[in-house]
């Protein structure tokens, strides 16, 4: 029987098949750990007298609670310091590899896995974090799990699961210049809703998806969870293989050839049936922005804040009324007239090297709007080092942005990088819930290009709103290196460690 990509990976990891409604038991290839959801799991192991079953398949890094400035100083916030200290103690006790602040391979866990070559096609990847779906960009089955499940994987390297449904999301045609992968996923979520993917694994397909880089594919899979899905996947291809080849944990020699041969078999079979299919035309897409308090409340940037009276569904109308009130907006207000106080450039959604390059191309030689605060936070220390080798840090600093160390930063405000009550941000992150970036903060989700244009103008803007000149091709603002060369070799360098007494 023809199989989908998700079904193939599931079947290849089946330990036991559940009977009479019982869940299947799957083997887990890679377990990623951070400081937020792991303390109770490690304590459960300790109380039961159990070790970590496969330390070689477990990797930890510090990301959520980490500061992005003064990382050589003790963490000021006691709760954050305790979280980090606890992770370090647990990893030392149980023999789990940990990349701490000051290590060149520290960073957001969903960036660290791919850059080390640990995330590969056909793998099952889990983490106590919903945005584990990011790793599905490589053709693996990757999803977030709860604390009790974290303990189960630590103890057994397996996980009991009910099979997921499958949904094909096809983006046909070519993206217009200035429109990005972030706009694709915001448009998808606006179309199917924040619950439209509930119970599904989403497979993204079509010419527009195949044309994307791996960084861009990770953005799309990252936000699958915002559509309610358990996971998002993209079939591996030559773009995937080129990204992985030569990375520290990627196969080599004959093992590489064998791996690629297997990876090519993972593509969904001709004639395979999905439970649901969604089709969008890439040509119809344009820069998107959220106006409300969930990722599904988004519109093209050329639109206006909706009028709740035009919404027929009672629940959606009430949600829109509450969102507009919380966001301090007015029905009918053009989105491009909304002024922001802060622009956040970073997160596991859009903090990778190509995101930073595309922003730098827009802001180079310009100054940020007066009164607007701009934070630039690379997704990993390795990404930061590469950006600095390419001179991107200087472009950001000359623009007036704050160039920070790696971490989750303002994406979720579990660290000092937060909005104040009433403060409004344009953010390249993944969630715009009430208080997500700080109590009373107001968040508009945008692409890196929209973030850059917004930082220049001070209001929500796209590249088309900038005075770029008639001869400027919007397609040139992509994720390629500014000098055409980049900084090869950084991903494979030995870790760089500095004295970092955070737990003192």
C-alpha positions as CSV (number, residue, x, y, z in Angstrom):
1,X,0.0,0.0,0.0
2,X,1.4,3.5,-0.9
3,X,2.6,5.3,2.3
4,X,3.1,8.9,3.3
5,X,6.3,10.2,4.6
6,X,5.0,10.3,8.2
7,X,3.7,6.7,7.9
8,X,7.1,5.5,6.7
9,X,9.0,7.0,9.6
10,X,6.4,5.7,12.0
11,X,6.6,2.2,10.7
12,X,10.4,2.2,10.8
13,X,10.3,3.0,14.5
14,X,7.5,0.6,15.6
15,X,8.7,-1.5,18.6
16,X,5.3,-3.0,19.3
17,X,1.9,-2.5,17.6
18,X,-0.9,-1.6,20.0
19,X,-3.9,-3.9,20.1
20,X,-7.6,-3.2,21.0
21,X,-7.1,0.5,21.0
22,X,-3.8,0.5,22.9
23,X,-1.1,2.9,21.7
24,X,1.9,1.8,19.6
25,X,5.3,1.9,21.1
26,X,7.9,3.9,19.1
27,X,11.7,4.0,19.4
28,X,13.1,7.5,19.8
29,X,16.3,8.4,18.0
30,X,17.0,11.8,19.5
31,X,15.9,13.3,22.8
32,X,16.6,17.0,23.3
33,X,16.5,18.4,26.8
34,X,16.5,21.9,28.3
35,X,16.1,23.5,31.7
36,X,12.3,24.1,31.8
37,X,10.6,20.7,31.4
38,X,13.4,18.3,32.6
39,X,13.8,18.8,36.4
40,X,10.7,16.8,37.4
41,X,11.7,14.1,34.9
42,X,15.2,13.7,36.3
43,X,13.7,13.6,39.8
44,X,11.4,10.8,38.7
45,X,14.4,8.8,37.6
46,X,16.2,9.5,40.8
47,X,13.3,8.4,43.0
48,X,12.9,5.2,40.9
49,X,16.6,4.5,40.9
50,X,16.7,4.4,37.1
51,X,19.5,5.7,34.9
52,X,19.1,7.5,31.5
53,X,18.7,4.6,29.1
54,X,20.6,6.1,26.2
55,X,22.8,9.0,27.1
56,X,24.3,8.8,23.6
57,X,20.9,9.7,22.1
58,X,20.2,12.5,24.6
59,X,21.5,16.1,24.4
60,X,20.8,19.1,26.6
61,X,21.3,22.8,26.2
62,X,20.4,26.0,28.1
63,X,18.0,28.3,26.3
64,X,14.7,29.4,27.8
65,X,16.0,31.1,31.1
66,X,19.3,32.3,29.8
67,X,20.1,36.0,29.7
68,X,21.3,37.4,26.4
69,X,23.7,40.0,27.9
70,X,26.4,39.7,30.6
71,X,26.6,35.9,30.2
72,X,29.9,35.9,32.1
73,X,28.1,37.1,35.2
74,X,25.8,35.2,37.6
75,X,22.2,35.1,36.5
76,X,20.4,37.9,38.4
77,X,17.0,36.2,38.5
78,X,16.9,33.6,41.2
79,X,14.3,31.4,39.5
80,X,16.3,31.4,36.2
81,X,19.5,30.7,38.0
82,X,18.0,27.8,39.9
83,X,16.6,26.3,36.6
84,X,20.0,26.5,35.0
85,X,21.9,25.2,38.1
86,X,19.4,22.3,38.3
87,X,19.9,21.3,34.7
88,X,23.7,21.3,35.1
89,X,23.5,19.2,38.2
90,X,21.1,16.7,36.6
91,X,23.2,16.3,33.5
92,X,26.3,15.8,35.5
93,X,24.7,13.2,37.7
94,X,23.1,11.2,34.8
95,X,25.9,11.6,32.3
96,X,23.9,13.7,29.8
97,X,25.9,15.9,27.3
98,X,25.2,19.5,28.0
99,X,26.0,22.7,26.1
100,X,26.1,25.5,28.7
101,X,26.3,29.3,28.3
102,X,29.7,30.2,27.0
103,X,30.0,27.0,24.9
104,X,29.9,27.7,21.2
105,X,27.3,25.0,20.7
106,X,24.9,26.5,23.3
107,X,21.7,27.9,22.0
108,X,18.0,27.2,21.3
109,X,17.7,23.5,21.3
110,X,15.9,23.5,17.9
111,X,18.8,25.2,16.3
112,X,21.5,23.2,18.0
113,X,20.2,19.8,16.8
114,X,20.3,20.7,13.1
115,X,23.6,22.6,13.2
116,X,25.3,19.7,14.8
117,X,23.9,17.3,12.3
118,X,22.1,15.4,15.0
119,X,18.7,16.1,13.3
120,X,18.5,13.9,10.2
121,X,15.8,12.5,7.8
122,X,13.8,9.5,9.0
123,X,14.5,10.1,12.7
124,X,12.1,10.4,15.6
125,X,12.9,13.5,17.6
126,X,11.3,14.6,20.9
127,X,11.8,17.3,23.4
128,X,9.8,18.8,26.2
129,X,9.0,21.8,24.0
130,X,6.2,22.2,21.5
131,X,8.4,23.7,18.8
132,X,10.2,20.4,18.4
133,X,8.2,20.3,15.2
134,X,11.1,22.4,13.7
135,X,13.1,19.2,13.1
136,X,10.5,17.8,10.8
137,X,12.0,20.1,8.1
138,X,14.6,17.3,7.6
139,X,12.0,14.6,7.0
140,X,11.9,13.3,10.5
141,X,9.0,12.8,12.8
142,X,9.5,15.4,15.5
143,X,7.2,16.6,18.2
144,X,6.9,18.1,21.7
145,X,6.2,15.9,24.8
146,X,5.1,16.5,28.4
147,X,7.2,16.1,31.5
148,X,6.0,12.6,32.2
149,X,6.8,11.6,28.7
150,X,10.2,13.2,29.0
151,X,10.8,10.9,32.0
152,X,9.5,7.9,30.0
153,X,12.0,8.6,27.1
154,X,14.9,9.2,29.5
155,X,14.2,5.8,31.1
156,X,13.3,3.7,28.1
157,X,14.2,5.5,24.9
158,X,10.7,4.7,23.7
159,X,7.3,6.4,23.8
160,X,3.7,5.0,23.6
161,X,1.7,6.9,21.0
162,X,-1.6,6.7,19.1
163,X,-1.1,7.0,15.4
164,X,-1.6,10.5,14.0
165,X,-3.8,11.5,11.1
166,X,-2.1,13.1,8.0
167,X,-2.7,16.3,6.2
168,X,-1.0,17.4,3.0
169,X,-0.5,21.2,2.6
170,X,0.5,22.0,-0.9
171,X,1.9,25.4,-1.9
172,X,1.8,25.6,-5.6
173,X,3.9,28.0,-7.8
174,X,6.5,30.6,-7.0
175,X,6.5,33.0,-4.1
176,X,6.4,36.7,-5.0
177,X,9.6,38.7,-4.1
178,X,9.5,39.9,-0.5
179,X,7.3,37.1,0.6
180,X,8.9,34.4,2.8
181,X,8.4,31.1,4.5
182,X,7.1,32.9,7.6
183,X,4.4,34.4,5.4
184,X,3.5,31.0,4.1
185,X,3.0,29.5,7.5
186,X,1.1,32.5,8.8
187,X,-1.2,32.3,5.8
188,X,-1.7,28.5,6.4
189,X,-2.6,29.1,10.0
190,X,-5.0,31.9,9.1
191,X,-6.7,29.5,6.6
192,X,-7.1,26.4,8.7
193,X,-7.2,28.0,12.1
194,X,-5.2,27.3,15.3
195,X,-7.0,24.1,15.8
196,X,-7.2,23.0,12.2
197,X,-4.2,20.7,12.5
198,X,-5.2,19.0,15.8
199,X,-4.4,15.4,15.7
200,X,-2.5,15.6,12.4
201,X,1.0,15.5,11.1
202,X,1.2,18.1,8.4
203,X,3.3,17.4,5.3
204,X,4.3,20.5,3.3
205,X,4.6,20.0,-0.4
206,X,4.7,21.7,-3.7
207,X,7.0,23.8,-5.8
208,X,7.2,26.8,-3.4
209,X,8.2,24.4,-0.5
210,X,10.8,22.6,-2.6
211,X,12.4,25.9,-3.5
212,X,13.0,26.8,0.1
213,X,16.3,26.6,2.0
214,X,16.6,24.4,5.1
215,X,16.5,27.5,7.3
216,X,13.2,28.5,5.7
217,X,11.8,25.0,5.9
218,X,12.5,25.0,9.6
219,X,10.5,28.1,10.0
220,X,7.5,26.5,8.4
221,X,7.7,23.2,10.4
222,X,8.4,25.2,13.6
223,X,5.0,26.9,13.5
224,X,3.0,23.7,12.6
225,X,2.2,23.6,16.3
226,X,0.5,27.0,16.0
227,X,-2.0,25.3,13.7
228,X,-2.7,22.7,16.5
229,X,-0.7,20.0,14.7
230,X,1.5,17.4,16.5
231,X,4.2,17.7,13.9
232,X,5.1,19.2,10.5
233,X,7.3,17.5,7.9
234,X,9.0,18.2,4.6
235,X,10.4,15.3,2.5
236,X,14.2,15.2,2.3
237,X,15.9,16.1,-0.9
238,X,19.2,17.4,-2.3
239,X,18.8,20.6,-0.3
240,X,18.5,18.6,2.9
241,X,21.5,16.5,2.1
242,X,23.7,19.5,1.2
243,X,22.8,21.1,4.5
244,X,23.8,18.0,6.5
245,X,26.9,16.9,4.7
246,X,30.0,17.5,6.7
247,X,28.3,18.4,9.9
248,X,29.8,17.0,13.1
249,X,27.4,14.1,13.6
250,X,26.4,13.4,10.0
251,X,27.4,10.1,8.5
252,X,30.7,9.9,6.5
253,X,32.0,7.9,3.6
254,X,30.1,4.7,2.8
255,X,27.7,5.4,5.8
256,X,26.8,8.8,4.2
257,X,26.0,7.1,0.8
258,X,23.9,4.4,2.5
259,X,22.1,7.1,4.6
260,X,21.2,9.1,1.5
261,X,20.0,6.0,-0.3
262,X,17.6,5.3,2.5
263,X,16.6,9.0,2.9
264,X,15.5,9.1,-0.7
265,X,13.0,6.3,-0.1
266,X,11.1,8.4,2.5
267,X,9.3,10.6,0.0
268,X,5.5,10.0,0.0
269,X,4.6,7.3,-2.4
270,X,2.6,8.1,-5.5
271,X,-1.0,7.3,-4.7
272,X,-0.7,7.6,-1.0
273,X,-3.8,9.0,0.7
274,X,-3.9,11.8,3.2
275,X,-6.8,12.2,5.6
276,X,-7.0,15.9,4.6
277,X,-5.5,18.1,1.9
278,X,-5.1,21.9,1.7
279,X,-3.9,23.8,-1.4
280,X,-2.7,27.4,-1.6
281,X,-1.3,29.3,-4.5
282,X,2.1,30.9,-3.7
283,X,1.3,33.7,-6.2
284,X,-1.6,34.8,-4.0
285,X,0.6,35.2,-0.9
286,X,2.1,38.5,0.4
287,X,3.7,39.6,3.6
288,X,1.5,38.6,6.5
289,X,1.1,40.0,10.1
290,X,-1.0,39.0,13.1
291,X,-3.4,41.6,14.5
292,X,-4.8,39.6,17.4
293,X,-3.8,37.4,20.2
294,X,-3.4,34.0,18.5
295,X,-1.4,33.1,15.4
296,X,-4.6,32.4,13.5
297,X,-5.6,36.0,13.7
298,X,-3.5,37.2,10.8
299,X,-4.0,39.1,7.6
300,X,-2.0,40.3,4.7
301,X,-0.1,43.5,5.7
302,X,-2.1,45.4,3.1
303,X,-5.3,44.8,5.0
304,X,-7.0,46.5,7.9
305,X,-7.9,45.4,11.4
306,X,-11.2,43.4,11.0
307,X,-14.5,44.6,12.2
308,X,-15.9,41.9,14.6
309,X,-19.4,42.8,13.4
310,X,-18.5,41.2,10.1
311,X,-17.7,37.9,11.7
312,X,-20.7,35.5,11.7
313,X,-19.3,32.9,14.1
314,X,-20.2,33.9,17.7
315,X,-17.0,32.5,19.2
316,X,-14.8,34.0,16.6
317,X,-16.5,37.4,16.9
318,X,-16.1,37.4,20.7
319,X,-12.4,36.4,20.3
320,X,-11.9,39.2,17.8
321,X,-13.5,41.7,20.1
322,X,-11.3,40.7,23.1
323,X,-8.2,40.6,20.9
324,X,-8.7,44.1,19.5
325,X,-9.3,45.5,22.9
326,X,-6.2,43.8,24.4
327,X,-4.1,44.9,21.4
328,X,-5.3,48.5,21.7
329,X,-6.5,48.6,18.1
330,X,-9.5,49.9,16.2
331,X,-11.6,48.0,13.7
332,X,-10.8,49.2,10.2
333,X,-7.4,50.6,11.2
334,X,-4.9,49.9,8.4
335,X,-2.3,47.5,9.6
336,X,0.5,49.6,8.1
337,X,-0.5,52.5,10.4
338,X,0.2,50.5,13.6
339,X,3.3,51.9,15.3
340,X,5.5,49.7,17.4
341,X,7.8,50.3,20.3
342,X,10.1,47.2,19.9
343,X,11.2,45.0,17.1
344,X,12.5,41.5,18.2
345,X,14.6,39.6,15.6
346,X,15.3,36.1,16.8
347,X,13.8,32.8,18.2
348,X,13.8,29.2,17.0
349,X,11.4,30.4,14.2
350,X,13.6,33.1,12.7
351,X,16.9,33.5,14.5
352,X,19.1,31.5,12.0
353,X,21.9,32.8,9.9
354,X,19.8,33.3,6.8
355,X,17.3,35.3,8.8
356,X,20.0,37.6,10.1
357,X,21.5,38.0,6.7
358,X,18.2,38.9,5.1
359,X,17.6,41.5,7.8
360,X,21.1,42.9,7.5
361,X,20.6,43.4,3.7
362,X,17.6,45.6,4.4
363,X,19.0,47.7,7.2
364,X,22.5,48.1,6.0
365,X,23.4,51.8,5.8
366,X,20.2,52.8,7.5
367,X,19.1,53.9,11.0
368,X,16.3,52.5,13.0
369,X,13.2,54.7,13.6
370,X,13.5,57.1,16.5
371,X,12.2,55.7,19.7
372,X,12.0,52.1,18.5
373,X,14.0,49.5,20.4
374,X,15.5,46.7,18.3
375,X,16.8,43.4,19.7
376,X,18.8,41.0,17.5
377,X,19.3,37.6,19.1
378,X,20.9,34.7,17.2
379,X,19.3,31.3,17.8
380,X,22.7,29.8,18.8
381,X,26.1,30.8,19.9
382,X,27.5,29.2,16.7
383,X,25.1,31.3,14.6
384,X,26.3,34.4,16.5
385,X,29.9,33.5,15.7
386,X,29.2,33.0,12.1
387,X,27.2,36.2,11.9
388,X,30.1,38.1,13.4
389,X,32.6,36.5,11.1
390,X,30.5,37.9,8.2
391,X,30.3,41.3,9.8
392,X,26.6,41.2,10.4
393,X,26.9,42.4,14.1
394,X,28.5,45.6,12.9
395,X,25.6,46.2,10.5
396,X,23.0,45.7,13.3
397,X,24.9,47.9,15.8
398,X,25.4,50.7,13.2
399,X,21.6,50.5,12.6
400,X,21.0,51.0,16.3
401,X,20.0,47.5,17.2
402,X,21.2,45.6,20.4
403,X,23.3,42.7,19.3
404,X,22.7,39.9,21.9
405,X,24.0,36.5,22.9
406,X,22.0,33.4,21.9
407,X,18.8,32.3,23.7
408,X,15.0,32.2,23.5
409,X,15.1,35.8,24.6
410,X,11.9,37.8,24.1
411,X,10.1,35.0,22.3
412,X,8.6,33.9,25.6
413,X,9.9,36.4,28.3
414,X,11.2,33.8,30.8
415,X,14.3,35.9,31.0
416,X,15.1,39.6,31.3
417,X,14.1,40.3,27.7
418,X,10.4,41.3,28.1
419,X,7.9,43.9,27.1
420,X,6.4,46.2,29.6
421,X,2.5,46.5,30.0
422,X,1.1,48.2,26.8
423,X,4.4,48.0,24.9
424,X,3.9,46.8,21.3
425,X,6.3,44.6,19.4
426,X,6.8,43.3,15.9
427,X,8.3,39.9,16.5
428,X,9.8,37.2,14.3
429,X,8.9,34.6,16.9
430,X,5.9,32.1,16.9
431,X,3.3,33.1,19.4
432,X,1.4,36.3,20.2
433,X,-0.7,35.2,23.2
434,X,-1.7,37.7,25.8
435,X,1.4,38.4,28.0
436,X,3.6,36.0,26.0
437,X,6.4,38.5,25.7
438,X,5.8,40.1,29.0
439,X,2.7,41.0,31.1
440,X,0.5,43.3,29.2
441,X,2.8,43.2,26.1
442,X,1.2,43.3,22.6
443,X,2.8,41.2,19.9
444,X,2.5,41.2,16.1
445,X,4.1,38.1,14.5
446,X,6.1,39.0,11.3
447,X,8.7,37.7,9.0
448,X,12.4,38.9,9.2
449,X,11.9,41.2,6.2
450,X,8.8,42.8,7.7
451,X,10.6,43.2,11.0
452,X,13.5,45.0,9.2
453,X,11.2,47.3,7.3
454,X,9.2,48.0,10.5
455,X,12.3,48.8,12.4
456,X,13.2,51.4,9.7
457,X,9.7,53.0,9.4
458,X,8.4,52.6,13.0
459,X,5.1,51.1,11.8
460,X,4.3,47.7,10.5
461,X,5.8,47.7,7.0
462,X,7.0,45.5,4.1
463,X,9.9,46.0,1.7
464,X,7.5,47.6,-0.7
465,X,7.0,50.4,1.7
466,X,10.6,51.3,1.8
467,X,12.3,53.8,-0.5
468,X,14.6,51.2,-2.2
469,X,14.7,52.7,-5.6
470,X,13.1,51.5,-8.8
471,X,16.1,49.4,-9.8
472,X,16.2,47.3,-6.6
473,X,15.1,43.7,-7.0
474,X,13.1,42.6,-3.8
475,X,14.3,39.1,-4.4
476,X,17.8,40.2,-3.6
477,X,16.9,40.4,0.1
478,X,17.4,36.7,0.7
479,X,19.4,34.6,3.1
480,X,22.6,34.4,1.1
481,X,25.9,35.9,2.5
482,X,26.3,39.6,2.0
483,X,29.8,39.1,0.4
484,X,28.8,35.9,-1.4
485,X,31.3,33.8,0.6
486,X,29.9,33.3,4.1
487,X,32.0,31.8,6.9
488,X,32.5,28.1,6.1
489,X,33.8,25.8,8.8
490,X,32.0,27.3,11.7
491,X,29.5,24.5,12.1
492,X,32.3,21.9,12.5
493,X,34.7,23.9,14.8
494,X,35.6,22.6,18.3
495,X,33.5,24.2,21.0
496,X,34.8,27.5,22.3
497,X,34.3,27.8,26.1
498,X,34.7,30.9,28.2
499,X,34.6,31.3,32.0
500,X,30.9,31.6,32.8
501,X,30.2,31.3,36.6
502,X,26.4,31.4,36.2
503,X,25.5,29.2,39.1
504,X,27.8,31.0,41.5
